Structures are given as C-alpha cells and as structure tokens.
C-alpha cells in the first residue's frame, strides 16, 4: 500500500472513531464513562490533527476552501435560531 493511501485510510478510520465516540458520549448517563469517552475523543482528535497536518504538508489532502466571516456569521445565526426553538 502506498503512503498516501495509508495516510488517507488512517484519517478515515480516526474520523469514524471520533464520530462513534461522540455518539456514545451523548447517549451515556454514567458520568465516569462519559468523561472517559470524552478523553478518548480528545486524544483521537489530537491524533487526527497530527495526521491531517502530515497529509496536508505532503499534498495528500486538500482542505475545504476558506469561508468568509459573513458565511460564518450567517451559519451561526441559522444554528442559533434552530437551537432556540
């Protein structure tokens, strides 16, 4: 397997793991388990960012385009109106 494919596979696996951990966190009532899962998710996010940085530096990954402050503000406003309902 080529390096680029391995890096991409690693990113996909970690991303899926982060999603799974996030789903478990919101569904658990046990505070100790919740904290443990949050720590695991935080560690996975750190690892994901390190691999992402490597992938980006080697041009294996092209990030999404940068958005304007206006687009960010618009999204925040939309999300605020949805969550306040």
mmCIF file as gemmi writes it, N, C-alpha and C atoms, coordinates in Angstrom:
data_model
loop_
_atom_site.group_PDB
_atom_site.id
_atom_site.type_symbol
_atom_site.label_atom_id
_atom_site.label_alt_id
_atom_site.label_comp_id
_atom_site.label_asym_id
_atom_site.label_entity_id
_atom_site.label_seq_id
_atom_site.pdbx_PDB_ins_code
_atom_site.Cartn_x
_atom_site.Cartn_y
_atom_site.Cartn_z
_atom_site.occupancy
_atom_site.B_iso_or_equiv
_atom_site.pdbx_formal_charge
_atom_site.auth_seq_id
_atom_site.auth_asym_id
_atom_site.pdbx_PDB_model_num
ATOM 1 N N . UNK Axp A 1 ? 0.854 -1.179 0 1 0 ? 1 A 1
ATOM 2 C CA . UNK Axp A 1 ? 0 0 0 1 0 ? 1 A 1
ATOM 3 C C . UNK Axp A 1 ? 0.896 1.237 0 1 0 ? 1 A 1
ATOM 4 N N . UNK Axp A 2 ? 0.539 2.221 -0.804 1 0 ? 2 A 1
ATOM 5 C CA . UNK Axp A 2 ? 1.328 3.442 -0.878 1 0 ? 2 A 1
ATOM 6 C C . UNK Axp A 2 ? 1.083 4.311 0.352 1 0 ? 2 A 1
ATOM 7 N N . UNK Axp A 3 ? 2.07 5.164 0.615 1 0 ? 3 A 1
ATOM 8 C CA . UNK Axp A 3 ? 1.988 6.031 1.795 1 0 ? 3 A 1
ATOM 9 C C . UNK Axp A 3 ? 0.727 6.893 1.787 1 0 ? 3 A 1
ATOM 10 N N . UNK Axp A 4 ? 0.4 7.471 0.645 1 0 ? 4 A 1
ATOM 11 C CA . UNK Axp A 4 ? -0.779 8.33 0.571 1 0 ? 4 A 1
ATOM 12 C C . UNK Axp A 4 ? -2.047 7.553 0.931 1 0 ? 4 A 1
ATOM 13 N N . UNK Axp A 5 ? -2.171 6.348 0.439 1 0 ? 5 A 1
ATOM 14 C CA . UNK Axp A 5 ? -3.345 5.523 0.748 1 0 ? 5 A 1
ATOM 15 C C . UNK Axp A 5 ? -3.394 5.18 2.231 1 0 ? 5 A 1
ATOM 16 N N . UNK Axp A 6 ? -2.231 4.908 2.824 1 0 ? 6 A 1
ATOM 17 C CA . UNK Axp A 6 ? -2.195 4.589 4.251 1 0 ? 6 A 1
ATOM 18 C C . UNK Axp A 6 ? -2.594 5.796 5.093 1 0 ? 6 A 1
ATOM 19 N N . UNK Axp A 7 ? -2.124 6.973 4.723 1 0 ? 7 A 1
ATOM 20 C CA . UNK Axp A 7 ? -2.459 8.187 5.462 1 0 ? 7 A 1
ATOM 21 C C . UNK Axp A 7 ? -3.957 8.464 5.343 1 0 ? 7 A 1
ATOM 22 N N . UNK Axp A 8 ? -4.487 8.331 4.136 1 0 ? 8 A 1
ATOM 23 C CA . UNK Axp A 8 ? -5.92 8.54 3.917 1 0 ? 8 A 1
ATOM 24 C C . UNK Axp A 8 ? -6.74 7.534 4.71 1 0 ? 8 A 1
ATOM 25 N N . UNK Axp A 9 ? -6.325 6.286 4.711 1 0 ? 9 A 1
ATOM 26 C CA . UNK Axp A 9 ? -7.008 5.253 5.496 1 0 ? 9 A 1
ATOM 27 C C . UNK Axp A 9 ? -6.992 5.585 6.98 1 0 ? 9 A 1
ATOM 28 N N . UNK Axp A 10 ? -5.841 6.03 7.467 1 0 ? 10 A 1
ATOM 29 C CA . UNK Axp A 10 ? -5.716 6.382 8.884 1 0 ? 10 A 1
ATOM 30 C C . UNK Axp A 10 ? -6.652 7.536 9.232 1 0 ? 10 A 1
ATOM 31 N N . UNK Axp A 11 ? -6.701 8.555 8.389 1 0 ? 11 A 1
ATOM 32 C CA . UNK Axp A 11 ? -7.592 9.695 8.637 1 0 ? 11 A 1
ATOM 33 C C . UNK Axp A 11 ? -9.051 9.246 8.661 1 0 ? 11 A 1
ATOM 34 N N . UNK Axp A 12 ? -9.429 8.427 7.698 1 0 ? 12 A 1
ATOM 35 C CA . UNK Axp A 12 ? -10.815 7.953 7.652 1 0 ? 12 A 1
ATOM 36 C C . UNK Axp A 12 ? -11.161 7.121 8.88 1 0 ? 12 A 1
ATOM 37 N N . UNK Axp A 13 ? -10.255 6.261 9.293 1 0 ? 13 A 1
ATOM 38 C CA . UNK Axp A 13 ? -10.501 5.427 10.465 1 0 ? 13 A 1
ATOM 39 C C . UNK Axp A 13 ? -10.643 6.264 11.728 1 0 ? 13 A 1
ATOM 40 N N . UNK Axp A 14 ? -9.753 7.223 11.898 1 0 ? 14 A 1
ATOM 41 C CA . UNK Axp A 14 ? -9.811 8.077 13.086 1 0 ? 14 A 1
ATOM 42 C C . UNK Axp A 14 ? -11.086 8.918 13.068 1 0 ? 14 A 1
ATOM 43 N N . UNK Axp A 15 ? -11.439 9.455 11.909 1 0 ? 15 A 1
ATOM 44 C CA . UNK Axp A 15 ? -12.667 10.247 11.809 1 0 ? 15 A 1
ATOM 45 C C . UNK Axp A 15 ? -13.889 9.418 12.195 1 0 ? 15 A 1
ATOM 46 N N . UNK Axp A 16 ? -13.94 8.18 11.727 1 0 ? 16 A 1
ATOM 47 C CA . UNK Axp A 16 ? -15.055 7.297 12.083 1 0 ? 16 A 1
ATOM 48 C C . UNK Axp A 16 ? -15.059 6.998 13.58 1 0 ? 16 A 1
ATOM 49 N N . UNK Axp A 17 ? -13.887 6.814 14.149 1 0 ? 17 A 1
ATOM 50 C CA . UNK Axp A 17 ? -13.786 6.575 15.586 1 0 ? 17 A 1
ATOM 51 C C . UNK Axp A 17 ? -14.266 7.766 16.394 1 0 ? 17 A 1
ATOM 52 N N . UNK Axp A 18 ? -13.916 8.969 15.947 1 0 ? 18 A 1
ATOM 53 C CA . UNK Axp A 18 ? -14.353 10.191 16.628 1 0 ? 18 A 1
ATOM 54 C C . UNK Axp A 18 ? -15.872 10.305 16.576 1 0 ? 18 A 1
ATOM 55 N N . UNK Axp A 19 ? -16.448 10.002 15.43 1 0 ? 19 A 1
ATOM 56 C CA . UNK Axp A 19 ? -17.914 10.043 15.301 1 0 ? 19 A 1
ATOM 57 C C . UNK Axp A 19 ? -18.57 9.047 16.249 1 0 ? 19 A 1
ATOM 58 N N . UNK Axp A 20 ? -18.02 7.837 16.309 1 0 ? 20 A 1
ATOM 59 C CA . UNK Axp A 20 ? -18.582 6.81 17.184 1 0 ? 20 A 1
ATOM 60 C C . UNK Axp A 20 ? -18.481 7.219 18.648 1 0 ? 20 A 1
ATOM 61 N N . UNK Axp A 21 ? -17.338 7.757 19.039 1 0 ? 21 A 1
ATOM 62 C CA . UNK Axp A 21 ? -17.173 8.217 20.42 1 0 ? 21 A 1
ATOM 63 C C . UNK Axp A 21 ? -18.158 9.338 20.747 1 0 ? 21 A 1
ATOM 64 N N . UNK Axp A 22 ? -18.342 10.259 19.817 1 0 ? 22 A 1
ATOM 65 C CA . UNK Axp A 22 ? -19.28 11.362 20.042 1 0 ? 22 A 1
ATOM 66 C C . UNK Axp A 22 ? -20.7 10.844 20.236 1 0 ? 22 A 1
ATOM 67 N N . UNK Axp A 23 ? -21.085 9.851 19.449 1 0 ? 23 A 1
ATOM 68 C CA . UNK Axp A 23 ? -22.415 9.256 19.595 1 0 ? 23 A 1
ATOM 69 C C . UNK Axp A 23 ? -22.566 8.585 20.963 1 0 ? 23 A 1
ATOM 70 N N . UNK Axp A 24 ? -21.531 7.906 21.409 1 0 ? 24 A 1
ATOM 71 C CA . UNK Axp A 24 ? -21.585 7.257 22.722 1 0 ? 24 A 1
ATOM 72 C C . UNK Axp A 24 ? -21.676 8.285 23.847 1 0 ? 24 A 1
ATOM 73 N N . UNK Axp A 25 ? -20.936 9.378 23.715 1 0 ? 25 A 1
ATOM 74 C CA . UNK Axp A 25 ? -20.914 10.408 24.756 1 0 ? 25 A 1
ATOM 75 C C . UNK Axp A 25 ? -22.314 10.963 24.988 1 0 ? 25 A 1
ATOM 76 N N . UNK Axp A 26 ? -23.011 11.291 23.923 1 0 ? 26 A 1
ATOM 77 C CA . UNK Axp A 26 ? -24.326 11.909 24.091 1 0 ? 26 A 1
ATOM 78 C C . UNK Axp A 26 ? -25.393 10.917 24.56 1 0 ? 26 A 1
ATOM 79 N N . UNK Axp A 27 ? -25.082 9.633 24.506 1 0 ? 27 A 1
ATOM 80 C CA . UNK Axp A 27 ? -26.076 8.635 24.891 1 0 ? 27 A 1
ATOM 81 C C . UNK Axp A 27 ? -25.833 8.012 26.257 1 0 ? 27 A 1
ATOM 82 N N . UNK Axp A 28 ? -24.726 8.362 26.905 1 0 ? 28 A 1
ATOM 83 C CA . UNK Axp A 28 ? -24.453 7.742 28.2 1 0 ? 28 A 1
ATOM 84 C C . UNK Axp A 28 ? -24.899 8.638 29.352 1 0 ? 28 A 1
ATOM 85 N N . UNK Axp A 29 ? -25.386 7.991 30.384 1 0 ? 29 A 1
ATOM 86 C CA . UNK Axp A 29 ? -25.831 8.698 31.582 1 0 ? 29 A 1
ATOM 87 C C . UNK Axp A 29 ? -24.791 8.604 32.692 1 0 ? 29 A 1
ATOM 88 N N . UNK Axp A 30 ? -23.863 7.663 32.569 1 0 ? 30 A 1
ATOM 89 C CA . UNK Axp A 30 ? -22.833 7.442 33.575 1 0 ? 30 A 1
ATOM 90 C C . UNK Axp A 30 ? -21.742 8.499 33.415 1 0 ? 30 A 1
ATOM 91 N N . UNK Axp A 31 ? -21.585 9.348 34.413 1 0 ? 31 A 1
ATOM 92 C CA . UNK Axp A 31 ? -20.658 10.48 34.316 1 0 ? 31 A 1
ATOM 93 C C . UNK Axp A 31 ? -19.205 10.03 34.161 1 0 ? 31 A 1
ATOM 94 N N . UNK Axp A 32 ? -18.819 8.99 34.86 1 0 ? 32 A 1
ATOM 95 C CA . UNK Axp A 32 ? -17.434 8.492 34.759 1 0 ? 32 A 1
ATOM 96 C C . UNK Axp A 32 ? -17.157 7.965 33.353 1 0 ? 32 A 1
ATOM 97 N N . UNK Axp A 33 ? -18.095 7.202 32.811 1 0 ? 33 A 1
ATOM 98 C CA . UNK Axp A 33 ? -17.943 6.689 31.44 1 0 ? 33 A 1
ATOM 99 C C . UNK Axp A 33 ? -17.911 7.849 30.453 1 0 ? 33 A 1
ATOM 100 N N . UNK Axp A 34 ? -18.77 8.821 30.667 1 0 ? 34 A 1
ATOM 101 C CA . UNK Axp A 34 ? -18.828 9.989 29.786 1 0 ? 34 A 1
ATOM 102 C C . UNK Axp A 34 ? -17.479 10.715 29.755 1 0 ? 34 A 1
ATOM 103 N N . UNK Axp A 35 ? -16.876 10.918 30.929 1 0 ? 35 A 1
ATOM 104 C CA . UNK Axp A 35 ? -15.579 11.594 30.982 1 0 ? 35 A 1
ATOM 105 C C . UNK Axp A 35 ? -14.489 10.775 30.289 1 0 ? 35 A 1
ATOM 106 N N . UNK Axp A 36 ? -14.536 9.471 30.484 1 0 ? 36 A 1
ATOM 107 C CA . UNK Axp A 36 ? -13.554 8.601 29.829 1 0 ? 36 A 1
ATOM 108 C C . UNK Axp A 36 ? -13.687 8.674 28.318 1 0 ? 36 A 1
ATOM 109 N N . UNK Axp A 37 ? -14.916 8.62 27.831 1 0 ? 37 A 1
ATOM 110 C CA . UNK Axp A 37 ? -15.151 8.709 26.387 1 0 ? 37 A 1
ATOM 111 C C . UNK Axp A 37 ? -14.724 10.066 25.839 1 0 ? 37 A 1
ATOM 112 N N . UNK Axp A 38 ? -14.957 11.127 26.605 1 0 ? 38 A 1
ATOM 113 C CA . UNK Axp A 38 ? -14.537 12.459 26.173 1 0 ? 38 A 1
ATOM 114 C C . UNK Axp A 38 ? -13.017 12.55 26.083 1 0 ? 38 A 1
ATOM 115 N N . UNK Axp A 39 ? -12.323 11.957 27.039 1 0 ? 39 A 1
ATOM 116 C CA . UNK Axp A 39 ? -10.861 11.939 26.997 1 0 ? 39 A 1
ATOM 117 C C . UNK Axp A 39 ? -10.37 11.163 25.777 1 0 ? 39 A 1
ATOM 118 N N . UNK Axp A 40 ? -11.007 10.034 25.508 1 0 ? 40 A 1
ATOM 119 C CA . UNK Axp A 40 ? -10.641 9.239 24.341 1 0 ? 40 A 1
ATOM 120 C C . UNK Axp A 40 ? -10.875 10.023 23.049 1 0 ? 40 A 1
ATOM 121 N N . UNK Axp A 41 ? -12.003 10.722 22.984 1 0 ? 41 A 1
ATOM 122 C CA . UNK Axp A 41 ? -12.308 11.527 21.801 1 0 ? 41 A 1
ATOM 123 C C . UNK Axp A 41 ? -11.284 12.644 21.634 1 0 ? 41 A 1
ATOM 124 N N . UNK Axp A 42 ? -10.933 13.303 22.734 1 0 ? 42 A 1
ATOM 125 C CA . UNK Axp A 42 ? -9.944 14.378 22.664 1 0 ? 42 A 1
ATOM 126 C C . UNK Axp A 42 ? -8.6 13.866 22.167 1 0 ? 42 A 1
ATOM 127 N N . UNK Axp A 43 ? -8.184 12.7 22.651 1 0 ? 43 A 1
ATOM 128 C CA . UNK Axp A 43 ? -6.927 12.101 22.191 1 0 ? 43 A 1
ATOM 129 C C . UNK Axp A 43 ? -6.998 11.75 20.708 1 0 ? 43 A 1
ATOM 130 N N . UNK Axp A 44 ? -8.139 11.223 20.291 1 0 ? 44 A 1
ATOM 131 C CA . UNK Axp A 44 ? -8.315 10.873 18.877 1 0 ? 44 A 1
ATOM 132 C C . UNK Axp A 44 ? -8.287 12.122 18.006 1 0 ? 44 A 1
ATOM 133 N N . UNK Axp A 45 ? -8.891 13.216 18.49 1 0 ? 45 A 1
ATOM 134 C CA . UNK Axp A 45 ? -8.875 14.468 17.728 1 0 ? 45 A 1
ATOM 135 C C . UNK Axp A 45 ? -7.454 15.015 17.592 1 0 ? 45 A 1
ATOM 136 N N . UNK Axp A 46 ? -6.666 14.892 18.642 1 0 ? 46 A 1
ATOM 137 C CA . UNK Axp A 46 ? -5.27 15.331 18.59 1 0 ? 46 A 1
ATOM 138 C C . UNK Axp A 46 ? -4.499 14.508 17.562 1 0 ? 46 A 1
ATOM 139 N N . UNK Axp A 47 ? -4.69 13.208 17.608 1 0 ? 47 A 1
ATOM 140 C CA . UNK Axp A 47 ? -4.028 12.308 16.656 1 0 ? 47 A 1
ATOM 141 C C . UNK Axp A 47 ? -4.483 12.61 15.225 1 0 ? 47 A 1
ATOM 142 N N . UNK Axp A 48 ? -5.785 12.825 15.053 1 0 ? 48 A 1
ATOM 143 C CA . UNK Axp A 48 ? -6.328 13.121 13.729 1 0 ? 48 A 1
ATOM 144 C C . UNK Axp A 48 ? -5.696 14.389 13.168 1 0 ? 48 A 1
ATOM 145 N N . UNK Axp A 49 ? -5.552 15.405 14.016 1 0 ? 49 A 1
ATOM 146 C CA . UNK Axp A 49 ? -4.984 16.668 13.551 1 0 ? 49 A 1
ATOM 147 C C . UNK Axp A 49 ? -3.512 16.498 13.161 1 0 ? 49 A 1
ATOM 148 N N . UNK Axp A 50 ? -2.788 15.693 13.904 1 0 ? 50 A 1
ATOM 149 C CA . UNK Axp A 50 ? -1.376 15.447 13.571 1 0 ? 50 A 1
ATOM 150 C C . UNK Axp A 50 ? -1.26 14.751 12.208 1 0 ? 50 A 1
ATOM 151 N N . UNK Axp A 51 ? -2.098 13.754 11.979 1 0 ? 51 A 1
ATOM 152 C CA . UNK Axp A 51 ? -2.061 13.045 10.693 1 0 ? 51 A 1
ATOM 153 C C . UNK Axp A 51 ? -2.535 13.964 9.567 1 0 ? 51 A 1
ATOM 154 N N . UNK Axp A 52 ? -3.57 14.766 9.853 1 0 ? 52 A 1
ATOM 155 C CA . UNK Axp A 52 ? -4.06 15.738 8.867 1 0 ? 52 A 1
ATOM 156 C C . UNK Axp A 52 ? -2.935 16.695 8.467 1 0 ? 52 A 1
ATOM 157 N N . UNK Axp A 53 ? -2.173 17.18 9.445 1 0 ? 53 A 1
ATOM 158 C CA . UNK Axp A 53 ? -1.079 18.116 9.18 1 0 ? 53 A 1
ATOM 159 C C . UNK Axp A 53 ? -0.032 17.472 8.273 1 0 ? 53 A 1
ATOM 160 N N . UNK Axp A 54 ? 0.281 16.212 8.551 1 0 ? 54 A 1
ATOM 161 C CA . UNK Axp A 54 ? 1.237 15.484 7.7 1 0 ? 54 A 1
ATOM 162 C C . UNK Axp A 54 ? 0.683 15.345 6.284 1 0 ? 54 A 1
ATOM 163 N N . UNK Axp A 55 ? -0.586 14.926 6.195 1 0 ? 55 A 1
ATOM 164 C CA . UNK Axp A 55 ? -1.215 14.737 4.879 1 0 ? 55 A 1
ATOM 165 C C . UNK Axp A 55 ? -1.232 16.045 4.083 1 0 ? 55 A 1
ATOM 166 N N . UNK Axp A 56 ? -1.548 17.122 4.745 1 0 ? 56 A 1
ATOM 167 C CA . UNK Axp A 56 ? -1.605 18.424 4.076 1 0 ? 56 A 1
ATOM 168 C C . UNK Axp A 56 ? -0.22 18.857 3.611 1 0 ? 56 A 1
ATOM 169 N N . UNK Axp A 57 ? 0.79 18.631 4.455 1 0 ? 57 A 1
ATOM 170 C CA . UNK Axp A 57 ? 2.151 19.049 4.096 1 0 ? 57 A 1
ATOM 171 C C . UNK Axp A 57 ? 2.697 18.258 2.899 1 0 ? 57 A 1
ATOM 172 N N . UNK Axp A 58 ? 2.205 17.041 2.72 1 0 ? 58 A 1
ATOM 173 C CA . UNK Axp A 58 ? 2.659 16.209 1.599 1 0 ? 58 A 1
ATOM 174 C C . UNK Axp A 58 ? 1.709 16.286 0.407 1 0 ? 58 A 1
ATOM 175 N N . UNK Axp A 59 ? 0.755 17.211 0.494 1 0 ? 59 A 1
ATOM 176 C CA . UNK Axp A 59 ? -0.252 17.381 -0.566 1 0 ? 59 A 1
ATOM 177 C C . UNK Axp A 59 ? -1.08 16.127 -0.812 1 0 ? 59 A 1
ATOM 178 N N . UNK Axp A 60 ? -1.287 15.332 0.235 1 0 ? 60 A 1
ATOM 179 C CA . UNK Axp A 60 ? -2.166 14.17 0.142 1 0 ? 60 A 1
ATOM 180 C C . UNK Axp A 60 ? -3.615 14.571 0.399 1 0 ? 60 A 1
ATOM 181 N N . UNK Axp A 61 ? -3.785 15.736 0.981 1 0 ? 61 A 1
ATOM 182 C CA . UNK Axp A 61 ? -5.112 16.18 1.383 1 0 ? 61 A 1
ATOM 183 C C . UNK Axp A 61 ? -5.24 17.661 1.113 1 0 ? 61 A 1
ATOM 184 N N . UNK Axp A 62 ? -6.317 18.037 0.471 1 0 ? 62 A 1
ATOM 185 C CA . UNK Axp A 62 ? -6.593 19.447 0.225 1 0 ? 62 A 1
ATOM 186 C C . UNK Axp A 62 ? -7.79 19.851 1.074 1 0 ? 62 A 1
ATOM 187 N N . UNK Axp A 63 ? -7.587 20.77 2.015 1 0 ? 63 A 1
ATOM 188 C CA . UNK Axp A 63 ? -8.699 21.181 2.876 1 0 ? 63 A 1
ATOM 189 C C . UNK Axp A 63 ? -9.771 21.924 2.087 1 0 ? 63 A 1
ATOM 190 N N . UNK Axp A 64 ? -10.946 21.99 2.68 1 0 ? 64 A 1
ATOM 191 C CA . UNK Axp A 64 ? -12.034 22.749 2.064 1 0 ? 64 A 1
ATOM 192 C C . UNK Axp A 64 ? -11.625 24.214 1.962 1 0 ? 64 A 1
ATOM 193 N N . UNK Axp A 65 ? -12.24 24.911 1.064 1 0 ? 65 A 1
ATOM 194 C CA . UNK Axp A 65 ? -11.902 26.33 0.878 1 0 ? 65 A 1
ATOM 195 C C . UNK Axp A 65 ? -12.226 27.113 2.147 1 0 ? 65 A 1
ATOM 196 N N . UNK Axp A 66 ? -11.504 28.194 2.331 1 0 ? 66 A 1
ATOM 197 C CA . UNK Axp A 66 ? -11.743 29.076 3.463 1 0 ? 66 A 1
ATOM 198 C C . UNK Axp A 66 ? -13.065 29.813 3.244 1 0 ? 66 A 1
ATOM 199 N N . UNK Axp A 67 ? -13.816 29.983 4.304 1 0 ? 67 A 1
ATOM 200 C CA . UNK Axp A 67 ? -15.079 30.707 4.193 1 0 ? 67 A 1
ATOM 201 C C . UNK Axp A 67 ? -14.915 32.115 4.754 1 0 ? 67 A 1
ATOM 202 N N . UNK Axp A 68 ? -15.773 32.981 4.304 1 0 ? 68 A 1
ATOM 203 C CA . UNK Axp A 68 ? -15.7 34.376 4.752 1 0 ? 68 A 1
ATOM 204 C C . UNK Axp A 68 ? -16.344 34.516 6.128 1 0 ? 68 A 1
ATOM 205 N N . UNK Axp A 69 ? -16.029 35.617 6.785 1 0 ? 69 A 1
ATOM 206 C CA . UNK Axp A 69 ? -16.636 35.896 8.09 1 0 ? 69 A 1
ATOM 207 C C . UNK Axp A 69 ? -18.145 36.027 7.948 1 0 ? 69 A 1
ATOM 208 N N . UNK Axp A 70 ? -18.599 36.559 6.823 1 0 ? 70 A 1
ATOM 209 C CA . UNK Axp A 70 ? -20.038 36.704 6.576 1 0 ? 70 A 1
ATOM 210 C C . UNK Axp A 70 ? -20.715 35.322 6.536 1 0 ? 70 A 1
ATOM 211 N N . UNK Axp A 71 ? -20.073 34.345 5.887 1 0 ? 71 A 1
ATOM 212 C CA . UNK Axp A 71 ? -20.64 32.995 5.838 1 0 ? 71 A 1
ATOM 213 C C . UNK Axp A 71 ? -20.679 32.364 7.228 1 0 ? 71 A 1
ATOM 214 N N . UNK Axp A 72 ? -19.636 32.595 8.013 1 0 ? 72 A 1
ATOM 215 C CA . UNK Axp A 72 ? -19.594 32.077 9.384 1 0 ? 72 A 1
ATOM 216 C C . UNK Axp A 72 ? -20.713 32.69 10.211 1 0 ? 72 A 1
ATOM 217 N N . UNK Axp A 73 ? -20.865 34.006 10.119 1 0 ? 73 A 1
ATOM 218 C CA . UNK Axp A 73 ? -21.91 34.691 10.874 1 0 ? 73 A 1
ATOM 219 C C . UNK Axp A 73 ? -23.301 34.209 10.467 1 0 ? 73 A 1
ATOM 220 N N . UNK Axp A 74 ? -23.488 33.991 9.193 1 0 ? 74 A 1
ATOM 221 C CA . UNK Axp A 74 ? -24.778 33.509 8.696 1 0 ? 74 A 1
ATOM 222 C C . UNK Axp A 74 ? -25.086 32.115 9.252 1 0 ? 74 A 1
ATOM 223 N N . UNK Axp A 75 ? -24.101 31.245 9.258 1 0 ? 75 A 1
ATOM 224 C CA . UNK Axp A 75 ? -24.288 29.901 9.802 1 0 ? 75 A 1
ATOM 225 C C . UNK Axp A 75 ? -24.578 29.95 11.291 1 0 ? 75 A 1
ATOM 226 N N . UNK Axp A 76 ? -23.835 30.779 12.019 1 0 ? 76 A 1
ATOM 227 C CA . UNK Axp A 76 ? -24.079 30.93 13.46 1 0 ? 76 A 1
ATOM 228 C C . UNK Axp A 76 ? -25.509 31.381 13.718 1 0 ? 76 A 1
ATOM 229 N N . UNK Axp A 77 ? -25.967 32.341 12.937 1 0 ? 77 A 1
ATOM 230 C CA . UNK Axp A 77 ? -27.318 32.862 13.099 1 0 ? 77 A 1
ATOM 231 C C . UNK Axp A 77 ? -28.361 31.774 12.828 1 0 ? 77 A 1
ATOM 232 N N . UNK Axp A 78 ? -28.148 31.021 11.777 1 0 ? 78 A 1
ATOM 233 C CA . UNK Axp A 78 ? -29.067 29.936 11.439 1 0 ? 78 A 1
ATOM 234 C C . UNK Axp A 78 ? -29.107 28.889 12.535 1 0 ? 78 A 1
ATOM 235 N N . UNK Axp A 79 ? -27.934 28.485 13.008 1 0 ? 79 A 1
ATOM 236 C CA . UNK Axp A 79 ? -27.879 27.471 14.065 1 0 ? 79 A 1
ATOM 237 C C . UNK Axp A 79 ? -28.497 27.983 15.373 1 0 ? 79 A 1
ATOM 238 N N . UNK Axp A 80 ? -28.271 29.244 15.672 1 0 ? 80 A 1
ATOM 239 C CA . UNK Axp A 80 ? -28.857 29.83 16.885 1 0 ? 80 A 1
ATOM 240 C C . UNK Axp A 80 ? -30.379 29.815 16.834 1 0 ? 80 A 1
ATOM 241 N N . UNK Axp A 81 ? -30.924 30.145 15.668 1 0 ? 81 A 1
ATOM 242 C CA . UNK Axp A 81 ? -32.384 30.163 15.54 1 0 ? 81 A 1
ATOM 243 C C . UNK Axp A 81 ? -32.956 28.748 15.617 1 0 ? 81 A 1
ATOM 244 N N . UNK Axp A 82 ? -32.225 27.768 15.116 1 0 ? 82 A 1
ATOM 245 C CA . UNK Axp A 82 ? -32.688 26.376 15.179 1 0 ? 82 A 1
ATOM 246 C C . UNK Axp A 82 ? -32.648 25.861 16.611 1 0 ? 82 A 1
ATOM 247 N N . UNK Axp A 83 ? -31.569 26.144 17.326 1 0 ? 83 A 1
ATOM 248 C CA . UNK Axp A 83 ? -31.413 25.612 18.672 1 0 ? 83 A 1
ATOM 249 C C . UNK Axp A 83 ? -32.266 26.338 19.699 1 0 ? 83 A 1
ATOM 250 N N . UNK Axp A 84 ? -32.707 27.55 19.391 1 0 ? 84 A 1
ATOM 251 C CA . UNK Axp A 84 ? -33.523 28.286 20.353 1 0 ? 84 A 1
ATOM 252 C C . UNK Axp A 84 ? -35.011 27.962 20.237 1 0 ? 84 A 1
ATOM 253 N N . UNK Axp A 85 ? -35.371 27.15 19.276 1 0 ? 85 A 1
ATOM 254 C CA . UNK Axp A 85 ? -36.774 26.782 19.078 1 0 ? 85 A 1
ATOM 255 C C . UNK Axp A 85 ? -37.2 25.675 19.995 1 0 ? 85 A 1
